[in-house]
Every structure is written in structure tokens, then in C-alpha cells.
Amino acid sequence: MAIAGDPGVSDSINYYVEKAKADLLTHLNLLGDKGWTPEGFDYLRYELCTGVLPFVMAYQGITGVRLAEEAPVVQWFAPFMAMQTVVNDKVLTPDYGVGGIHWNVNRWRSGDLAMSLGVVPDKYKPAVFRLFDQAFGLNGDQTFDIYKPGDAVFALINYPFDQSEYQKGVDLPNFWADEKAGYFILRDKWESGDGFVTTITTNQLARPGSHSHKEAGSFRIIGFGEVCACWGTKTPGVRNENLENTVKMVEATNWRGAEVIEKEHQVGSGMSMLISMDITNYYLGGSKFQDSIYLGVNSAIRSFYVKYPETGGANYVIYDKISGGNEKTWEMFTSVEDVSAYENGFEIRSKSGSVMYGKIFIPAKVKVNYDPEIKKVFFPVDFESLVTLEIFESDSSNLYLFDESKSDEENIMELRRILKLGSVDSSIK
């Protein structure tokens, strides 16, 4: 584009520029409507910094045409990344797909946030800049997310060295939904690094020939500066696609996505999010995108609820119901080292002092196990499970989701009401 029209340059260069534009728009319009991708967080960053955003910025600078008008998802990449990134001692991110719990900076992933500052909707520029500055700018580690020499060009173009206008303005929303991709985020606050970010995916865009993973129904939890729920790994940095926060079945989980059947959220005082999904396809079996192997699964649902109480911390309710199939195991992975498991419960204690209390209501009596090698909490499931997770800044004997004065049946009835399981159950035959 830079040499188009120069002496000796063929007019065919314009054809190749427009062809590249058309191919890029085709690709962008296959992604989610608010920034998500079937390949995960780090692979999204890979394509953004090595091709997508440099082209978008160059095309806009030379032609004056904003590609965000033809592929609106372009403008949402930076808010999407900022929405779920927590700046603490390190920059923490939900780790779907190949990658890890920390923001990676290397030859394949750098400069993308600085590039994205140039295409963010004006409404959200101050909020995205504040996150960028806190992590990488003059008030952060001062690397400006630069690794490759070319990254510096975009930092110089887009970084507002006169910061006065960016120290105010609206925050990003607390709830973020990529409806097309089936990816949902709930964040409680922005002013510090000890807030909560909860994400869950239906993996609706999983497709062959990509780095899609077995993630339908899987969730991530970042809170009090710790990654409480993450993907599992046997070797640091090496992805094992079976280590997800779901109910596993022997040879019966695959890359297929789920379908949302109940969704609601509340922001402001006592914000919450409820996502229920028909996850039957996840249990059809078979190898990647090949014909399914029928293993007797008739139907499956997962309901996931999170609430951030005004008093702090976070409460979760997770319900699974699978009709048919073989042996099943409920699994959750964490990055925290101190984990204890016992009958119908477990505790995860972080170095910061925060504690996650897990309580299993269904099955009524079950031994919970913990594998320290891969940091996995797990227990066997017949056809139904109901689990609560409550996270406090320090030890607490007052669990919000469990009333000791009530019977287990009464507590379960209340949890079912919170999850609206009456309407969910009736939608699955």
C-alpha cells in the first residue's frame, strides 16, 4: 500500500491490496461478534499482532477507510481483552486455548494491545487506555507491550502521551457477551487488581482445521489476584485438551459446541450472571469432528451461576445433568498450590490468604479427590451433580449458599431456584 502509485510499481498492486482486504474481512466475519475466536485467547492475539491489526491500521492510514465499518468485530478486540485482563503483580488472563494464565509477550504475541488502541470505539478508549497504561505504559512496566521492532511504531502512533483526557470517562461494562461465539464475562470492578473476572464458553464456533479445544461449558475464575479455576496441564505450557473444568466421560467428550438455553445477568448492586446450556453434543464421542460414536448419552445440560455479593468475594453454583452414557467425573483445575479435599467438599487456599470453599450437594455422599501433579479437584458422578464454590478474602465460617438451619433437601431446592432449573429441565427432552 505504501508504494502504490510510485514510479515503476505495477497497477496490479491495488488488486492484491483489495484481495487481501476481502480475505481478511471474510476471516473476521467468521469470528464472534464481540472479539472471540474458536482458537482461544493467545491464538487470537497471534493473528491480531502478526497480520490483522497491522493491515487494518495501514489500510485506514493510507485510504482513510475504517475496516471496522465492514467488520465491526475489529473495534471490539481491545475492549474484549481489557475486559477480562487483571493487572496485579503480573497480568492475568483467562487461559482458553494454547497459552497460560499470564499475558505472553514474545515474537508471536506482542504489540496487539497498542495496535488496538487505534481502532477502539471512542466511548471506551479511556477505559482501555487506563488498563494498557496500568500494565504496560508509563504507569506500568513501561514496555508498552513491545517485543518486535515494528511494535514500537504502533505504540508511538496510538499511545496518548498527554494523558489528561484519558484519566476519566466511562468504564467498560461489567457484563460482556459474545452471542455469536457463546462467550460470557462478568467482572466486578476495575479500580484494583484484586477484583473478580468470571468467564464461561459454549464453544459454539469450534470448527475443523483450527486449534479448537474441548471447552464447551468450561469456565475460568480470577479473583483476589489468583487464578482460582483454569485449564489443566501436565507439562507447563503444553496443552492437554482433556483437562477442562467440565464433567468428563471416558472417550466421550469432543470439540462440538453447546447451545445456550437460559441466559440472564444483573449489574450494579449484587451483580450476577446465569448461563444454562444444552451440552449434549459435547458427549457424543468420536475423534475430532468425525462421525460421533453413540455411547448412550440422551441429553446433557450445564447451568452455571455467579454472584458477586456487595460484601465482597464471589459465589458460584454449577449444575450438571447427563442422561445416559458411561462413567462420569466432575473436574476442576486450579493454579493455586494449597488444596485439601474431603467428603463432599474441598478448600483452595491462596498465598494471598483468600479461600475457595467447594461444597458438593449432589451426589449426597461422595469422596472428593485431589491430584497435586495437575492440580485437579475431582469426584465421580452418576447422572447429576450440584456444586457450590464460595470465595472469601480470608477464612469464613458463614457460607452464603449453605444454610445450616435447613435440611440438604431445602438447600438444594433453593439452589435449583437460583439456577431456574424448572425451565431449563423442561427445555431438554
C-alpha positions, -999 to 999 in steps of 0.1 A, spaced: 0 0 0 28 24 8 43 22 -26 11 22 -47 14 48 -74 52 51 -72 72 50 -105 77 15 -117 51 0 -94 25 -21 -113 -11 -11 -111 -18 -48 -101 -7 -39 -66 -42 -24 -60 -57 -57 -69 -36 -76 -43 -44 -50 -17 -82 -54 -23 -79 -91 -24 -61 -91 9 -88 -69 23 -116 -92 11 -99 -123 25 -94 -105 58 -130 -94 60 -141 -130 53 -120 -142 81 -131 -115 106 -167 -122 99 -162 -158 109 -152 -148 144 -175 -139 172 -194 -106 171 -175 -91 201 -140 -104 197 -139 -142 205 -123 -169 184 -126 -207 183 -89 -209 189 -85 -193 223 -70 -162 238 -34 -165 227 -42 -176 192 -64 -146 189 -35 -124 199 -12 -142 175 -34 -133 144 -40 -98 157 -4 -88 161 11 -106 131 -14 -96 104 -49 -84 112 -42 -52 131 -11 -40 111 -32 -43 79 -62 -26 95 -41 3 107 -22 6 74 -53 5 53 -70 31 75 -40 54 74 -35 52 36 -70 50 23 -89 67 51 -113 38 52 -121 22 86 -125 -15 82 -144 -16 114 -174 -4 95 -173 -35 73 -162 -59 101 -174 -44 134 -155 -70 154 -123 -51 147 -132 -24 171 -140 -49 199 -107 -67 202 -91 -43 227 -122 -38 249 -126 -76 249 -91 -82 260 -92 -54 286 -125 -67 299 -110 -100 312 -74 -89 320 -64 -83 356 -33 -63 364 -17 -74 396 20 -83 402 15 -99 368 -10 -95 340 -35 -124 344 -58 -136 317 -84 -165 312 -65 -193 295 -87 -208 268 -67 -225 241 -29 -227 239 -12 -203 263 -12 -198 300 -26 -177 328 -2 -147 322 -1 -122 294 25 -136 270 49 -112 253 71 -128 225 76 -127 188 41 -142 182 22 -121 207 32 -85 213 20 -51 203 -16 -61 197 -30 -41 225 -10 -10 214 -23 -15 179 -59 -20 191 -58 14 208 -61 29 173 -94 12 165 -112 12 198 -147 29 199 -142 65 213 -166 57 242 -142 30 255 -109 45 246 -102 59 281 -110 26 298 -89 6 275 -60 31 278 -62 30 316 -58 -8 315 -30 -6 290 -12 21 309 -15 3 342 0 -28 327 25 -16 301 25 22 299 43 49 318 24 38 350 31 1 344 62 -18 334 70 7 306 75 -19 280 44 -7 260 38 -43 251 67 -41 227 88 -71 216 93 -67 179 108 -35 165 76 -29 145 55 -28 177 72 4 186 57 22 156 21 14 168 29 24 204 42 58 192 12 63 170 -15 53 194 -2 59 229 -16 93 242 14 109 260 -9 137 270 -29 115 294 -53 141 309 -82 132 287 -78 95 294 -79 96 332 -117 100 331 -146 86 311 -168 55 312 -156 21 323 -161 -9 302 -193 -28 310 -193 -53 338 -210 -79 316 -197 -88 282 -214 -113 258 -202 -125 225 -235 -140 215 -223 -155 182 -193 -173 198 -211 -181 230 -186 -165 254 -196 -146 285 -177 -125 310 -187 -109 343 -163 -85 361 -170 -69 394 -146 -39 394 -118 -20 377 -100 0 403 -77 -26 417 -60 -59 409 -80 -80 434 -113 -80 416 -131 -109 400 -133 -120 364 -155 -150 356 -158 -164 321 -177 -193 306 -178 -206 270 -202 -227 250 -175 -232 223 -201 -225 196 -176 -216 169 -155 -248 172 -146 -259 137 -122 -283 119 -88 -273 108 -83 -249 138 -70 -250 173 -104 -256 188 -105 -274 221 -129 -295 242 -141 -265 261 -179 -264 259 -192 -255 293 -158 -248 308 -152 -218 330 -124 -196 344 -122 -177 376 -98 -150 385 -102 -134 420 -81 -117 447 -51 -117 424 -53 -155 419 -64 -178 391 -87 -200 410 -100 -220 381 -80 -225 349 -71 -252 323 -51 -281 334 -17 -291 322 7 -319 328 37 -300 315 40 -262 318 30 -246 286 18 -279 270 -19 -281 263 -38 -312 272 -73 -308 257 -90 -331 282 -81 -311 312 -111 -287 313 -135 -277 340 -163 -299 330 -179 -333 337 -158 -359 318 -168 -392 302 -144 -419 290 -138 -414 253 -170 -393 251 -160 -356 250 -152 -338 218 -148 -304 202 -185 -297 195 -201 -266 210 -232 -262 232 -263 -242 228 -275 -215 253 -310 -222 266 -312 -198 295 -292 -165 300 -296 -135 322 -274 -111 341 -276 -82 366 -251 -54 370 -248 -28 397 -255 -39 433 -250 -76 438 -242 -83 401 -248 -118 388 -247 -140 357 -266 -172 348 -258 -193 317 -275 -226 311 -267 -247 280 -277 -278 262 -243 -296 261 -255 -329 246 -232 -326 216 -202 -324 238 -208 -360 249 -214 -377 216 -179 -390 214 -158 -397 183 -125 -381 173 -121 -345 162 -151 -335 141 -155 -370 128 -188 -390 129 -199 -394 165 -198 -427 184 -231 -433 201 -223 -441 238 -258 -439 252 -260 -402 260 -295 -389 255 -293 -354 268 -270 -332 289 -272 -297 304 -249 -275 324 -261 -245 344 -236 -220 357 -244 -191 381 -221 -165 396 -229 -137 420 -206 -110 434 -221 -100 468 -218 -64 479 -198 -77 509 -170 -89 485 -159 -123 472 -178 -144 448 -204 -172 449 -209 -199 422 -235 -227 416 -227 -253 390 -252 -279 380 -248 -308 355 -273 -334 344 -264 -361 319 -289 -387 308 -272 -420 298 -236 -426 290 -208 -443 308 -186 -434 338 -185 -397 346 -162 -375 366 -166 -338 377 -133 -320 373 -119 -285 381 -83 -273 378 -66 -245 397 -33 -227 396 -32 -225 434 -9 -249 453 -27 -254 487 -57 -276 481 -74 -300 505 -102 -324 496 -126 -344 518 -161 -359 518 -185 -336 498 -161 -307 499 -127 -291 492 -108 -259 500 -84 -240 479 -62 -215 499 -41 -190 481 -9 -173 492 -28 -140 495 -50 -155 521 -81 -159 501 -101 -192 504 -124 -210 480 -148 -234 497 -163 -260 475 -194 -280 486 -210 -309 468 -247 -312 473 -252 -338 447 -241 -366 449 -253 -367 485 -223 -386 497 -191 -387 477 -153 -387 483 -136 -357 467 -101 -363 454 -72 -340 445 -43 -347 421 -14 -324 430 5 -332 399 -20 -315 376 -39 -295 404 -72 -312 397 -101 -315 421 -125 -343 410 -152 -367 421 -174 -394 405 -209 -385 392 -238 -408 384 -261 -387 363 -264 -354 382 -241 -330 402 -247 -298 421 -216 -279 434 -212 -245 451 -180 -225 452 -176 -196 476 -145 -174 476 -137 -151 505 -108 -128 511 -99 -148 542 -113 -177 563 -150 -176 568 -175 -198 586 -205 -180 571 -212 -196 537 -237 -177 517 -250 -206 497 -255 -231 526 -279 -225 554 -271 -249 583 -306 -244 598 -321 -260 567 -320 -296 555 -300 -306 525 -332 -310 505 -342 -274 514 -308 -261 504 -309 -280 471 -343 -266 464 -331 -231 469 -301 -237 446 -323 -251 420 -344 -220 422 -314 -198 418 -304 -217 386 -341 -217 373 -338 -254 367 -375 -258 363 -374 -240 329 -340 -255 320 -351 -291 326 -382 -286 306 -363 -275 275 -342 -307 274 -360 -339 263 
